[in-house]
């Protein structure tokens, strides 16, 4: 996994959502970086133990978030 640091202002805080019958939860916030590095605001998802830390975040708050970027290899067609 790759790690990134996202700095900016929170523009959206979603509610904690639960998915499936196994109790998987996630909490999403959106950060506007305003640095020209990304053209769009960055959505950050907190899961598991990190949800408790994210519940205190508020719209308008300046933040620095250290995150792990993960995903799956793209299996598209040519």
C-alpha positions as CSV (number, residue, x, y, z in Angstrom):
1,X,0.0,0.0,0.0
2,X,1.1,3.6,-0.6
3,X,0.8,6.3,1.9
4,X,-0.2,9.9,1.2
5,X,-0.6,13.1,3.3
6,X,-3.7,15.1,2.5
7,X,-3.8,18.7,3.8
8,X,-6.8,21.0,3.4
9,X,-10.2,22.0,4.6
10,X,-13.1,19.7,5.2
11,X,-16.1,20.5,3.0
12,X,-18.3,17.5,3.8
13,X,-18.8,15.0,6.6
14,X,-21.1,12.1,6.0
15,X,-22.7,10.0,8.7
16,X,-21.2,6.6,9.7
17,X,-22.7,4.0,7.5
18,X,-23.0,0.2,8.0
19,X,-22.8,-2.2,5.1
20,X,-23.8,-5.9,5.0
21,X,-24.7,-8.3,7.7
22,X,-21.1,-8.5,9.1
23,X,-21.2,-5.0,10.6
24,X,-18.6,-3.3,8.3
25,X,-18.7,0.4,8.9
26,X,-17.2,3.4,7.1
27,X,-17.2,7.1,7.6
28,X,-16.5,9.5,4.7
29,X,-15.2,13.1,4.7
30,X,-14.3,15.3,1.8
31,X,-11.2,17.5,1.9
32,X,-10.6,20.4,-0.5
33,X,-6.8,20.7,-0.9
34,X,-6.7,24.0,-2.8
35,X,-3.1,23.3,-3.8
36,X,-3.7,22.5,-7.5
37,X,-2.3,19.0,-7.0
38,X,-5.8,17.4,-7.4
39,X,-8.4,19.0,-9.6
40,X,-11.3,17.7,-7.4
41,X,-11.8,17.5,-3.7
42,X,-10.5,14.3,-2.1
43,X,-12.9,11.8,-0.5
44,X,-11.3,10.0,2.5
45,X,-12.9,6.9,4.0
46,X,-12.3,5.9,7.6
47,X,-12.9,2.3,8.6
48,X,-12.7,0.1,11.7
49,X,-10.9,1.7,14.6
50,X,-10.3,4.9,12.7
51,X,-14.0,5.8,12.7
52,X,-13.8,6.9,16.3
53,X,-11.0,9.4,15.4
54,X,-13.0,10.7,12.4
55,X,-16.2,11.4,14.3
56,X,-14.8,14.7,15.7
57,X,-14.1,16.2,12.3
58,X,-16.3,19.2,11.3
59,X,-16.9,21.1,8.0
60,X,-14.6,24.1,7.7
61,X,-11.9,22.5,9.9
62,X,-8.3,22.6,8.5
63,X,-6.8,19.1,8.6
64,X,-3.7,17.0,7.8
65,X,-4.7,13.4,7.2
66,X,-2.1,10.6,6.7
67,X,-3.8,7.9,4.7
68,X,-3.1,4.6,3.0
69,X,-4.2,4.4,-0.6
70,X,-5.3,0.9,-1.7
71,X,-7.2,-0.6,-4.5
72,X,-7.3,-3.4,-7.0
73,X,-5.4,-3.8,-10.3
74,X,-7.5,-2.5,-13.2
75,X,-8.8,-5.5,-15.2
76,X,-10.3,-3.4,-18.1
77,X,-10.3,-4.4,-21.7
78,X,-8.3,-2.7,-24.4
